Amino acid sequence: MSAAPTQTAFEENIERRAPSLPITSAEKANMIIHYYRGEMGRMTSWRDRIDRTTNWAITVVAALLSVSLSTPTSHHGVVLFGVLLISLLLLIEARRYRFFDVYRARVRKLERHYFAQALYPQADLKPDWAEAIAKSLRNPCFLISYREALFRRVRRNYCWMYLILLLAWGLKITTPKLLPDERPADVVFSWREAVENAAFGPLPGWSIMVGVAIIYALVFYASLHHASDEGELAHGEVHV
């Protein structure tokens, strides 16, 4: 009568038991190889998302510039709308970059401390390198702030797109032939006329220029800001 309950308890203990950990060196090597493939897959996936956002931003810039500069009936606000769109894409890409940076750091630690050591051992290697990966697996945390990720993406790609849009906007408001009501002159030589051309609906031109100046001051600061490279970014120069 007591055999059935004992058998059931034994089966429950087996189900609750954790999977066995690798013991031999061959098992550990096999585990690390499979884990490395998994982290590479996640890193590649997030890298693809980052590139996709950048491609969207480039497409938006090209499309809106072709619309704005191809015909004088197009308002200069189209270029300002492009600035807002790529700013939104920049915010999305900075968030994606923070996830990518976590998986990139794990992959680089494995490559630098395990695979490179297996190929060409060095005596100055830190023996506790796996501890950082274990801590990250137990308690995943972002390695960089959202602000730093934002600045890094601006330095890498977006500063050039902002610059192109700024040049296009300046060309639009200073060239009467590119304005809806074409004038005899080819270029605006008066600052007052440029301010008048920058008006956007009920908003006066000076307010639009102040807003554009604030946005580009932030972009300029982000482009020149260079935080000290830490972690895996301190090793080598091939980084995104």
C-alpha positions as CSV (number, residue, x, y, z in Angstrom):
1,M,0.0,0.0,0.0
2,S,2.9,2.4,0.7
3,A,4.7,1.6,-2.5
4,A,2.5,3.9,-4.7
5,P,3.0,7.1,-2.5
6,T,6.7,6.4,-2.3
7,Q,6.9,6.0,-6.1
8,T,5.0,9.3,-6.6
9,A,7.2,11.2,-4.2
10,F,10.3,9.9,-6.0
11,E,8.9,11.0,-9.4
12,E,8.1,14.5,-8.0
13,N,11.7,14.7,-6.6
14,I,13.0,13.9,-10.1
15,E,10.9,16.5,-11.7
16,R,12.0,19.2,-9.2
17,R,15.7,18.3,-9.6
18,A,17.7,20.9,-11.6
19,P,19.5,19.7,-14.7
20,S,23.0,18.4,-14.0
21,L,25.8,20.9,-14.5
22,P,28.8,20.2,-16.8
23,I,31.6,18.5,-14.9
24,T,34.3,17.5,-17.3
25,S,36.3,19.9,-19.4
26,A,34.7,18.6,-22.6
27,E,31.2,19.3,-21.2
28,K,32.2,22.8,-20.2
29,A,33.7,23.5,-23.5
30,N,30.6,22.3,-25.3
31,M,28.4,24.4,-23.0
32,I,30.4,27.5,-23.7
33,I,30.3,27.0,-27.4
34,H,26.5,26.6,-27.4
35,Y,26.2,29.6,-25.1
36,Y,28.4,31.7,-27.3
37,R,26.2,30.9,-30.3
38,G,23.1,31.9,-28.4
39,E,24.7,35.2,-27.4
40,M,25.9,35.8,-30.9
41,G,22.4,35.3,-32.2
42,R,20.9,37.8,-29.7
43,M,23.6,40.4,-30.4
44,T,23.1,40.0,-34.2
45,S,19.4,40.4,-33.8
46,W,19.7,43.6,-31.9
47,R,22.4,44.9,-34.3
48,D,20.0,44.3,-37.1
49,R,17.3,46.3,-35.3
50,I,19.8,49.2,-34.9
51,D,20.7,49.1,-38.6
52,R,17.1,49.0,-39.6
53,T,16.3,52.1,-37.6
54,T,19.2,53.9,-39.2
55,N,18.1,52.9,-42.6
56,W,14.6,54.2,-41.9
57,A,16.1,57.6,-40.8
58,I,18.2,57.8,-44.0
59,T,15.1,56.9,-46.1
60,V,13.0,59.6,-44.4
61,V,15.7,62.2,-44.9
62,A,16.1,61.4,-48.6
63,A,12.3,61.3,-49.2
64,L,11.5,64.5,-47.5
65,L,14.4,66.3,-49.1
66,S,13.3,65.2,-52.5
67,V,9.8,66.5,-51.7
68,S,10.9,69.8,-50.2
69,L,13.6,70.8,-52.7
70,S,12.0,69.5,-55.9
71,T,9.2,72.0,-56.1
72,P,8.7,75.6,-54.8
73,T,5.2,74.8,-53.6
74,S,6.6,72.6,-50.9
75,H,6.7,74.4,-47.5
76,H,9.9,74.6,-45.5
77,G,8.1,72.9,-42.6
78,V,8.6,69.6,-44.5
79,V,12.3,69.8,-43.6
80,L,11.4,70.6,-40.0
81,F,9.1,67.6,-39.9
82,G,12.0,65.5,-41.1
83,V,14.0,66.7,-38.1
84,L,11.2,65.6,-35.8
85,L,11.0,62.2,-37.5
86,I,14.7,61.4,-37.3
87,S,14.7,62.6,-33.6
88,L,12.0,60.0,-32.9
89,L,14.0,57.3,-34.7
90,L,17.0,58.4,-32.7
91,L,15.2,57.9,-29.4
92,I,14.1,54.4,-30.6
93,E,17.6,53.5,-31.7
94,A,19.2,54.6,-28.5
95,R,16.9,52.2,-26.6
96,R,17.8,49.4,-28.9
97,Y,21.5,50.2,-28.6
98,R,21.4,49.7,-24.8
99,F,20.1,46.1,-25.3
100,F,22.7,45.5,-28.0
101,D,25.4,46.7,-25.7
102,V,24.6,44.1,-23.0
103,Y,24.9,41.2,-25.4
104,R,27.9,42.6,-27.2
105,A,29.7,42.9,-23.8
106,R,29.1,39.2,-23.1
107,V,30.2,38.1,-26.5
108,R,33.4,40.2,-26.3
109,K,34.2,38.8,-22.9
110,L,34.0,35.3,-24.2
111,E,36.0,36.1,-27.3
112,R,38.7,38.0,-25.4
113,H,39.1,35.8,-22.3
114,Y,38.2,32.3,-23.6
115,F,38.7,31.9,-27.3
116,A,41.6,34.2,-27.6
117,Q,43.2,32.6,-24.6
118,A,42.7,29.2,-26.2
119,L,44.3,30.3,-29.4
120,Y,47.2,32.2,-27.8
121,P,47.5,32.1,-24.0
122,Q,48.6,35.2,-22.1
123,A,49.7,35.3,-18.5
124,D,48.1,38.7,-17.7
125,L,44.5,37.5,-18.2
126,K,42.1,38.1,-15.3
127,P,41.0,34.8,-13.7
128,D,37.6,36.1,-12.6
129,W,36.4,37.1,-16.1
130,A,33.5,34.6,-16.1
131,E,32.1,36.1,-12.9
132,A,31.0,39.2,-14.7
133,I,29.1,37.1,-17.3
134,A,27.5,35.1,-14.5
135,K,26.4,38.2,-12.7
136,S,24.9,39.6,-15.9
137,L,23.0,36.4,-16.5
138,R,21.6,36.3,-12.9
139,N,20.8,40.0,-12.8
140,P,20.7,41.6,-16.3
141,C,21.5,45.3,-16.2
142,F,22.2,47.9,-18.8
143,L,25.8,48.9,-19.0
144,I,25.3,52.4,-20.3
145,S,22.7,55.1,-19.6
146,Y,20.1,56.1,-22.1
147,R,21.8,59.5,-22.4
148,E,25.1,58.0,-23.3
149,A,23.5,55.7,-25.8
150,L,21.7,58.7,-27.3
151,F,25.0,60.6,-27.6
152,R,26.8,57.7,-29.1
153,R,24.3,57.2,-31.9
154,V,24.3,60.9,-32.7
155,R,28.1,60.8,-33.0
156,R,28.1,57.7,-35.1
157,N,25.3,58.4,-37.6
158,Y,22.7,61.0,-36.8
159,C,24.8,64.1,-36.7
160,W,25.3,63.9,-40.4
161,M,21.6,63.6,-41.1
162,Y,20.8,66.5,-38.9
163,L,23.5,68.6,-40.7
164,I,22.0,67.7,-44.1
165,L,18.5,68.7,-43.0
166,L,19.9,72.0,-41.5
167,L,21.6,72.9,-44.8
168,A,18.4,72.0,-46.7
169,W,16.2,74.1,-44.4
170,G,18.6,77.1,-44.7
171,L,18.6,76.7,-48.5
172,K,14.8,76.6,-48.4
173,I,14.2,79.8,-46.4
174,T,17.0,81.8,-48.2
175,T,16.2,80.9,-51.8
176,P,13.0,82.5,-53.0
177,K,12.7,80.2,-56.0
178,L,12.3,77.3,-53.5
179,L,9.5,79.1,-51.7
180,P,5.8,78.8,-52.5
181,D,5.5,82.5,-53.7
182,E,8.5,82.9,-56.0
183,R,10.1,86.3,-56.1
184,P,12.4,87.9,-58.7
185,A,15.5,87.6,-56.6
186,D,17.5,84.4,-56.5
187,V,18.9,84.6,-53.0
188,V,17.8,86.4,-49.8
189,F,20.5,88.9,-48.7
190,S,18.6,90.3,-45.7
191,W,18.4,88.6,-42.3
192,R,14.9,90.1,-41.8
193,E,13.6,88.4,-45.0
194,A,15.1,85.0,-43.9
195,V,13.3,85.4,-40.5
196,E,10.0,86.2,-42.3
197,N,10.5,83.1,-44.6
198,A,11.0,80.9,-41.5
199,A,7.5,81.6,-40.2
200,F,5.4,78.5,-39.7
201,G,1.6,79.1,-39.6
202,P,0.8,81.3,-36.6
203,L,4.3,81.0,-35.3
204,P,6.7,83.9,-36.2
205,G,9.9,83.2,-37.9
206,W,12.1,84.2,-34.9
207,S,10.4,81.5,-32.7
208,I,11.1,78.8,-35.3
209,M,14.7,79.9,-35.6
210,V,15.1,79.8,-31.8
211,G,13.6,76.3,-31.7
212,V,15.9,75.1,-34.4
213,A,18.9,76.7,-32.7
214,I,18.1,74.9,-29.4
215,I,17.8,71.5,-31.2
216,Y,21.0,71.9,-33.1
217,A,22.9,73.1,-30.0
218,L,21.9,69.8,-28.3
219,V,23.0,67.9,-31.4
220,F,26.3,69.8,-31.5
221,Y,26.9,69.0,-27.9
222,A,26.1,65.4,-28.3
223,S,28.4,65.1,-31.3
224,L,31.4,66.6,-29.4
225,H,30.7,64.8,-26.1
226,H,32.9,61.8,-25.8
227,A,32.7,59.9,-22.5
228,S,35.6,57.7,-21.4
229,D,35.4,54.3,-23.0
230,E,34.9,51.6,-20.3
231,G,34.3,47.9,-20.2
232,E,34.8,46.2,-23.5
233,L,34.9,49.5,-25.4
234,A,38.3,50.1,-23.9
235,H,39.7,47.1,-25.8
236,G,40.3,47.6,-29.5
237,E,38.6,50.1,-31.8
238,V,36.2,48.0,-33.8
239,H,33.0,49.1,-32.1
240,V,29.5,50.2,-33.2
